Amino acid sequence: MAANERETIKFIKESLQAKINTHNPDKNINDILADVDHLIKTEDDPSELLEQTSHCLERLQDYCRENNNRELTREVNKALQNVEELKAPGLERKFF
């Protein structure tokens, strides 16, 4: 994986982390984002990194929905969309 793609995933995660910490610091949310951090540092297979990051964000999305946190659900949806765009080869990428 190109270093810039790994850095993009890291940027997506850190942006989401900042928004979450501003609006609703929560240990469960931070634990899920820590899983993404671990993937960024340890996963060498680009497709696996993207796939596992998507799974983590889907878990986070479910958690936010279960807790009726619409604002954070929207932010997680944006982050998940950005990761999905990384998975699609050849598309022009626009990050929120």
Long-range contacts (C-beta under 8 A, 24 or more apart in sequence): 1-44, 1-45, 1-46, 1-49, 5-46, 5-86, 6-40, 6-49, 8-82, 8-86, 8-93, 8-95, 9-36, 9-40, 9-49, 9-50, 9-53, 9-83, 9-86, 10-40, 11-95, 12-79, 12-82, 12-83, 12-95, 13-37, 13-40, 13-53, 13-79, 15-79, 16-75, 16-76, 16-79, 19-72, 19-75, 20-72, 20-75, 23-71, 23-72, 24-69, 24-72, 28-63, 29-60, 29-63, 29-64, 29-72, 32-56, 32-59, 32-60, 32-63, 33-60, 47-87, 50-83, 50-86, 50-87, 51-87, 53-83, 54-80, 54-83, 54-84, 54-87, 57-83
